[in-house]
Amino acid sequence: MEGGGGASNGGMLYHEVQESKLCAVHCVNTVLQGPFFSEFDLAALASDLDRTERQMMLGSATGDFLPHLSHNVSLDGDFSIQVLQKALEVWDLQVIPLDSPVAEPAQIDPELENAFICHLEDHWFCIRKVNGEWYNFDSLYAAPEHLSKFYLSAYLDSLKGFGWSIFLVRGNFPKECPMTSSEASNGYGQWLSPEDAERITKSCNSASNPRAGRTRQLSDPRVQYGDEDEDLKAAIAASLMDSTPEIKTEVGTLENENKNANAETS
């Protein structure tokens, strides 16, 4: 399969721990292995998608489309698969349903791929191969959890059995992300060595941490939250109304930088 399995970021793993309902942001960033997107970046993409859908639906005869509501982001930060697809398209990555015919090879030999996105109700997480090893980057976990190649297939089958939607991610994954303190200061992102990740996972499992239990996640994958961050709700609502031109510019810059990088390496 195409890039993504080779050594990157000095052998470090990038993981984000759950913040509010921002698991879609965490999922995108762990697929990319770096703090590339914020909730406001995804909100800008959602706004673009809403505007396109509104233009298409206003002229139709159906009456089930509510133009004043966003169909791609809720006020508490839950994003649609279309938003995740648009974000990853910036990096020339494709998001493909695992049950589609084009993904049939991945159904047979998932270990030959590089990344999967998993979704059920309001929770997203990614399973990613980094430096030749597979990890579960679920943001409910304190650290990425290592998965053997044998267990990967069984785990994906278990998720499907519990009703999870699984998407395959293909393309040329970013090889490096500058590990500066400013770029990792979003409050929930961290760089870990595989050894540190294993130590944290073992510590959480031995302490019976409810966040670290895979059985709990499979049997009851819905994420329970306390009071939502009102500032976050207000900021996302404002970004949807304002179309956030500054954020669009930043996403456009990311796209241009990625295209330039691809041109230099081709």
C-alpha positions as a LaTeX table, in Angstrom:
\begin{tabular}{lrrr}
\hline
Residue & $x$ (\AA) & $y$ (\AA) & $z$ (\AA) \\
\hline
Met1 & 0.00 & 0.00 & 0.00 \\
Glu2 & 0.98 & 3.64 & $-0.38$ \\
Gly3 & 3.13 & 5.53 & 2.19 \\
Gly4 & 2.43 & 5.73 & 5.88 \\
Gly5 & 4.07 & 2.58 & 7.21 \\
Gly6 & 7.67 & 3.82 & 7.19 \\
Ala7 & 9.53 & 5.44 & 10.07 \\
Ser8 & 8.24 & 8.93 & 10.82 \\
Asn9 & 8.42 & 11.60 & 13.52 \\
Gly10 & 11.49 & 10.00 & 15.03 \\
Gly11 & 9.53 & 6.88 & 15.94 \\
Met12 & 7.13 & 8.87 & 18.15 \\
Leu13 & 3.35 & 8.39 & 18.31 \\
Tyr14 & 0.93 & 11.33 & 18.24 \\
His15 & $-2.15$ & 10.84 & 20.43 \\
Glu16 & $-4.99$ & 13.11 & 21.51 \\
Val17 & $-7.04$ & 12.56 & 24.66 \\
Gln18 & $-10.80$ & 13.19 & 24.56 \\
Glu19 & $-11.91$ & 16.80 & 24.94 \\
Ser20 & $-15.65$ & 17.55 & 25.04 \\
Lys21 & $-17.15$ & 15.89 & 21.93 \\
Leu22 & $-14.16$ & 16.62 & 19.71 \\
Cys23 & $-13.41$ & 12.98 & 18.92 \\
Ala24 & $-13.72$ & 13.77 & 15.16 \\
Val25 & $-10.89$ & 16.30 & 15.51 \\
His26 & $-8.82$ & 13.78 & 17.46 \\
Cys27 & $-9.55$ & 11.13 & 14.86 \\
Val28 & $-8.41$ & 13.29 & 11.92 \\
Asn29 & $-5.24$ & 14.39 & 13.70 \\
Thr30 & $-4.24$ & 10.88 & 14.73 \\
Val31 & $-4.81$ & 9.66 & 11.17 \\
Leu32 & $-2.40$ & 12.41 & 10.07 \\
Gln33 & $-0.16$ & 11.87 & 13.13 \\
Gly34 & 0.10 & 15.51 & 14.12 \\
Pro35 & $-2.00$ & 18.48 & 15.36 \\
Phe36 & $-2.98$ & 19.57 & 11.85 \\
Phe37 & $-6.63$ & 20.55 & 12.47 \\
Ser38 & $-8.58$ & 22.30 & 15.22 \\
Glu39 & $-12.32$ & 22.18 & 15.87 \\
Phe40 & $-12.58$ & 25.56 & 14.16 \\
Asp41 & $-10.91$ & 24.26 & 11.01 \\
Leu42 & $-13.44$ & 21.44 & 10.82 \\
Ala43 & $-16.28$ & 23.87 & 11.56 \\
Ala44 & $-15.19$ & 25.94 & 8.55 \\
Leu45 & $-15.27$ & 22.86 & 6.34 \\
Ala46 & $-18.70$ & 21.98 & 7.74 \\
Ser47 & $-19.91$ & 25.48 & 6.89 \\
Asp48 & $-18.73$ & 25.05 & 3.30 \\
Leu49 & $-20.53$ & 21.72 & 3.03 \\
Asp50 & $-23.71$ & 23.16 & 4.53 \\
Arg51 & $-23.68$ & 26.02 & 2.03 \\
Thr52 & $-23.25$ & 23.62 & $-0.89$ \\
Glu53 & $-26.04$ & 21.37 & 0.38 \\
Arg54 & $-28.30$ & 24.39 & 0.95 \\
Gln55 & $-27.80$ & 25.57 & $-2.60$ \\
Met56 & $-28.64$ & 22.11 & $-3.92$ \\
Met57 & $-31.69$ & 21.51 & $-1.72$ \\
Leu58 & $-33.40$ & 24.91 & $-1.78$ \\
Gly59 & $-34.36$ & 24.37 & $-5.39$ \\
Ser60 & $-35.69$ & 20.86 & $-4.82$ \\
Ala61 & $-39.27$ & 19.87 & $-4.19$ \\
Thr62 & $-38.57$ & 17.99 & $-0.96$ \\
Gly63 & $-39.59$ & 19.56 & 2.29 \\
Asp64 & $-37.34$ & 17.69 & 4.73 \\
Phe65 & $-34.33$ & 20.02 & 4.49 \\
Leu66 & $-34.00$ & 22.68 & 7.18 \\
Pro67 & $-31.69$ & 25.40 & 5.80 \\
His68 & $-31.13$ & 27.06 & 9.18 \\
Leu69 & $-29.60$ & 23.90 & 10.68 \\
Ser70 & $-26.16$ & 22.47 & 10.06 \\
His71 & $-26.21$ & 18.93 & 8.76 \\
Asn72 & $-22.45$ & 18.53 & 9.24 \\
Val73 & $-21.69$ & 19.74 & 12.76 \\
Ser74 & $-23.62$ & 20.00 & 16.01 \\
Leu75 & $-23.08$ & 22.88 & 18.41 \\
Asp76 & $-21.20$ & 20.59 & 20.80 \\
Gly77 & $-18.64$ & 19.67 & 18.13 \\
Asp78 & $-19.83$ & 16.37 & 16.62 \\
Phe79 & $-18.93$ & 16.32 & 12.90 \\
Ser80 & $-20.21$ & 14.27 & 9.95 \\
Ile81 & $-18.16$ & 11.80 & 7.93 \\
Gln82 & $-18.30$ & 14.29 & 5.05 \\
Val83 & $-16.33$ & 16.79 & 7.15 \\
Leu84 & $-13.68$ & 14.20 & 7.99 \\
Gln85 & $-13.45$ & 13.32 & 4.30 \\
Lys86 & $-12.97$ & 16.97 & 3.31 \\
Ala87 & $-10.28$ & 17.46 & 5.94 \\
Leu88 & $-8.31$ & 14.43 & 4.80 \\
Glu89 & $-8.74$ & 15.40 & 1.13 \\
Val90 & $-6.53$ & 18.40 & 1.94 \\
Trp91 & $-3.74$ & 15.82 & 2.27 \\
Asp92 & $-4.84$ & 13.85 & $-0.80$ \\
Leu93 & $-6.22$ & 11.04 & 1.34 \\
Gln94 & $-9.32$ & 9.08 & 0.41 \\
Val95 & $-11.90$ & 7.82 & 2.90 \\
Ile96 & $-13.59$ & 4.65 & 1.61 \\
Pro97 & $-16.32$ & 2.57 & 3.32 \\
Leu98 & $-14.77$ & $-0.76$ & 4.24 \\
Asp99 & $-17.77$ & $-2.66$ & 2.86 \\
Ser100 & $-17.41$ & $-1.13$ & $-0.62$ \\
Pro101 & $-16.11$ & $-3.30$ & $-3.50$ \\
Val102 & $-12.98$ & $-1.16$ & $-3.93$ \\
Ala103 & $-12.02$ & $-1.94$ & $-0.31$ \\
Glu104 & $-12.35$ & $-5.71$ & $-0.70$ \\
Pro105 & $-8.57$ & $-6.31$ & $-0.42$ \\
Ala106 & $-8.60$ & $-4.50$ & 2.93 \\
Gln107 & $-11.38$ & $-6.77$ & 4.15 \\
Ile108 & $-9.20$ & $-9.80$ & 3.41 \\
Asp109 & $-5.80$ & $-8.43$ & 4.53 \\
Pro110 & $-6.35$ & $-5.31$ & 6.67 \\
Glu111 & $-2.76$ & $-5.43$ & 7.92 \\
Leu112 & $-1.59$ & $-4.38$ & 4.44 \\
Glu113 & $-3.36$ & $-1.01$ & 4.81 \\
Asn114 & $-2.32$ & 2.04 & 6.82 \\
Ala115 & $-5.38$ & 3.49 & 8.57 \\
Phe116 & $-9.02$ & 2.89 & 9.43 \\
Ile117 & $-11.63$ & 5.28 & 10.80 \\
Cys118 & $-14.33$ & 3.86 & 13.08 \\
His119 & $-17.66$ & 5.49 & 13.92 \\
Leu120 & $-20.72$ & 4.69 & 16.02 \\
Glu121 & $-23.34$ & 7.23 & 17.05 \\
Asp122 & $-21.34$ & 10.25 & 18.29 \\
His123 & $-17.87$ & 8.73 & 18.61 \\
Trp124 & $-15.00$ & 8.59 & 16.14 \\
Phe125 & $-11.55$ & 7.05 & 16.47 \\
Cys126 & $-8.79$ & 5.79 & 14.21 \\
Ile127 & $-6.70$ & 2.64 & 14.00 \\
Arg128 & $-3.38$ & 3.53 & 12.43 \\
Lys129 & $-0.15$ & 1.84 & 11.39 \\
Val130 & 2.84 & 3.86 & 12.53 \\
Asn131 & 6.41 & 2.76 & 11.87 \\
Gly132 & 5.17 & $-0.68$ & 10.83 \\
Glu133 & 3.10 & $-1.31$ & 13.97 \\
Trp134 & $-0.67$ & $-1.00$ & 14.48 \\
Tyr135 & $-2.20$ & 1.14 & 17.25 \\
Asn136 & $-5.68$ & 2.00 & 18.43 \\
Phe137 & $-5.70$ & 5.80 & 18.79 \\
Asp138 & $-9.11$ & 6.00 & 20.48 \\
Ser139 & $-9.18$ & 9.36 & 22.28 \\
Leu140 & $-10.91$ & 7.69 & 25.24 \\
Tyr141 & $-7.62$ & 5.95 & 25.94 \\
Ala142 & $-4.84$ & 7.67 & 27.84 \\
Ala143 & $-2.34$ & 6.40 & 25.25 \\
Pro144 & $-2.41$ & 4.56 & 21.93 \\
Glu145 & $-2.90$ & 0.84 & 22.40 \\
His146 & $-0.72$ & $-1.53$ & 20.38 \\
Leu147 & $-2.54$ & $-4.10$ & 18.23 \\
Ser148 & $-0.87$ & $-7.19$ & 16.81 \\
Lys149 & $-1.38$ & $-7.87$ & 13.12 \\
Phe150 & $-3.37$ & $-10.98$ & 14.00 \\
Tyr151 & $-5.60$ & $-9.14$ & 16.47 \\
Leu152 & $-6.22$ & $-6.27$ & 14.02 \\
Ser153 & $-8.48$ & $-8.36$ & 11.81 \\
Ala154 & $-10.37$ & $-9.83$ & 14.78 \\
Tyr155 & $-10.80$ & $-6.38$ & 16.32 \\
Leu156 & $-12.23$ & $-4.90$ & 13.10 \\
Asp157 & $-14.63$ & $-7.84$ & 12.84 \\
Ser158 & $-15.70$ & $-7.28$ & 16.46 \\
Leu159 & $-16.37$ & $-3.61$ & 15.81 \\
Lys160 & $-18.48$ & $-4.45$ & 12.76 \\
Gly161 & $-20.38$ & $-6.98$ & 14.84 \\
Phe162 & $-21.26$ & $-4.27$ & 17.35 \\
Gly163 & $-22.57$ & $-1.98$ & 14.61 \\
Trp164 & $-19.58$ & 0.30 & 14.04 \\
Ser165 & $-19.12$ & 1.86 & 10.61 \\
Ile166 & $-15.55$ & 1.41 & 9.41 \\
Phe167 & $-13.79$ & 3.43 & 6.72 \\
Leu168 & $-10.49$ & 2.74 & 5.02 \\
Val169 & $-8.06$ & 5.64 & 4.54 \\
Arg170 & $-5.72$ & 5.48 & 1.55 \\
Gly171 & $-3.21$ & 7.84 & 0.00 \\
Asn172 & 0.14 & 9.47 & 0.74 \\
Phe173 & 0.16 & 10.12 & 4.47 \\
Pro174 & 2.28 & 12.98 & 5.88 \\
Lys175 & 5.71 & 11.65 & 6.75 \\
Glu176 & 6.73 & 14.23 & 9.30 \\
Cys177 & 5.11 & 16.74 & 11.62 \\
Pro178 & 7.31 & 19.32 & 13.42 \\
Met179 & 7.10 & 18.42 & 17.11 \\
Thr180 & 7.22 & 21.97 & 18.49 \\
Ser181 & 5.64 & 22.87 & 21.78 \\
Ser182 & 3.43 & 25.51 & 20.16 \\
Glu183 & 1.92 & 23.07 & 17.67 \\
Ala184 & 1.22 & 20.45 & 20.34 \\
Ser185 & $-0.20$ & 22.93 & 22.86 \\
Asn186 & $-3.87$ & 22.35 & 21.98 \\
Gly187 & $-4.27$ & 20.86 & 25.46 \\
Tyr188 & $-5.05$ & 17.30 & 24.42 \\
Gly189 & $-2.27$ & 16.32 & 22.00 \\
Gln190 & 0.90 & 14.55 & 23.11 \\
Trp191 & 3.90 & 12.79 & 21.58 \\
Leu192 & 4.72 & 9.41 & 23.10 \\
Ser193 & 7.35 & 6.80 & 22.45 \\
Pro194 & 5.97 & 3.27 & 21.89 \\
Glu195 & 7.52 & 2.30 & 25.23 \\
Asp196 & 5.77 & 5.15 & 27.06 \\
Ala197 & 2.48 & 4.30 & 25.36 \\
Glu198 & 2.79 & 0.67 & 26.45 \\
Arg199 & 3.66 & 1.68 & 30.01 \\
Ile200 & 0.66 & 4.03 & 30.26 \\
Thr201 & $-1.70$ & 1.45 & 28.77 \\
Lys202 & $-0.53$ & $-1.23$ & 31.23 \\
Ser203 & $-0.89$ & 1.20 & 34.11 \\
Cys204 & $-4.44$ & 2.10 & 33.10 \\
Asn205 & $-5.42$ & $-1.54$ & 32.61 \\
Ser206 & $-3.98$ & $-2.59$ & 35.95 \\
Ala207 & $-5.86$ & 0.23 & 37.65 \\
Ser208 & $-9.09$ & $-0.87$ & 35.91 \\
Asn209 & $-9.43$ & 2.57 & 34.39 \\
Pro210 & $-12.88$ & 2.67 & 32.69 \\
Arg211 & $-11.42$ & 4.73 & 29.86 \\
Ala212 & $-8.98$ & 1.98 & 28.96 \\
Gly213 & $-11.32$ & $-1.01$ & 28.82 \\
Arg214 & $-11.76$ & $-2.35$ & 25.30 \\
Thr215 & $-14.63$ & $-4.62$ & 26.42 \\
Arg216 & $-16.53$ & $-1.62$ & 27.74 \\
Gln217 & $-15.95$ & 0.27 & 24.53 \\
Leu218 & $-17.25$ & $-2.57$ & 22.36 \\
Ser219 & $-20.29$ & $-3.31$ & 24.51 \\
Asp220 & $-21.18$ & 0.31 & 25.24 \\
Pro221 & $-19.25$ & 2.54 & 22.80 \\
Arg222 & $-21.30$ & 5.65 & 23.40 \\
Val223 & $-19.31$ & 8.40 & 25.04 \\
Gln224 & $-20.76$ & 9.91 & 28.17 \\
Tyr225 & $-20.06$ & 13.58 & 28.80 \\
Gly226 & $-20.72$ & 15.98 & 31.62 \\
Asp227 & $-21.54$ & 19.64 & 31.09 \\
Glu228 & $-20.43$ & 20.75 & 27.63 \\
Asp229 & $-18.08$ & 23.65 & 27.21 \\
Glu230 & $-20.33$ & 26.65 & 26.56 \\
Asp231 & $-17.46$ & 28.64 & 25.09 \\
Leu232 & $-16.85$ & 25.86 & 22.58 \\
Lys233 & $-20.51$ & 25.82 & 21.57 \\
Ala234 & $-20.55$ & 29.58 & 21.10 \\
Ala235 & $-17.33$ & 29.58 & 19.10 \\
Ile236 & $-18.50$ & 26.84 & 16.75 \\
Ala237 & $-21.89$ & 28.51 & 16.30 \\
Ala238 & $-20.16$ & 31.80 & 15.47 \\
Ser239 & $-17.83$ & 30.09 & 13.02 \\
Leu240 & $-20.78$ & 28.56 & 11.20 \\
Met241 & $-22.53$ & 31.92 & 10.85 \\
Asp242 & $-19.39$ & 33.82 & 9.96 \\
Ser243 & $-17.94$ & 31.24 & 7.52 \\
Thr244 & $-14.58$ & 31.90 & 9.23 \\
Pro245 & $-12.55$ & 33.33 & 6.32 \\
Glu246 & $-9.35$ & 33.23 & 8.35 \\
Ile247 & $-9.70$ & 29.52 & 8.99 \\
Lys248 & $-10.49$ & 28.86 & 5.34 \\
Thr249 & $-7.30$ & 30.66 & 4.44 \\
Glu250 & $-5.36$ & 28.47 & 6.87 \\
Val251 & $-6.88$ & 25.28 & 5.43 \\
Gly252 & $-6.15$ & 26.53 & 1.94 \\
Thr253 & $-2.58$ & 27.22 & 2.96 \\
Leu254 & $-2.28$ & 23.67 & 4.30 \\
Glu255 & $-3.57$ & 22.35 & 0.99 \\
Asn256 & $-1.12$ & 24.46 & $-1.02$ \\
Glu257 & 1.82 & 23.46 & 1.21 \\
Asn258 & 0.88 & 19.80 & 0.86 \\
Lys259 & 0.61 & 20.07 & $-2.94$ \\
Asn260 & 3.98 & 21.82 & $-3.09$ \\
Ala261 & 5.52 & 19.11 & $-0.90$ \\
Asn262 & 4.09 & 16.41 & $-3.13$ \\
Ala263 & 5.40 & 18.22 & $-6.23$ \\
Glu264 & 8.90 & 18.42 & $-4.73$ \\
Thr265 & 8.96 & 14.70 & $-3.96$ \\
Ser266 & 7.48 & 13.58 & $-7.29$ \\
\hline
\end{tabular}
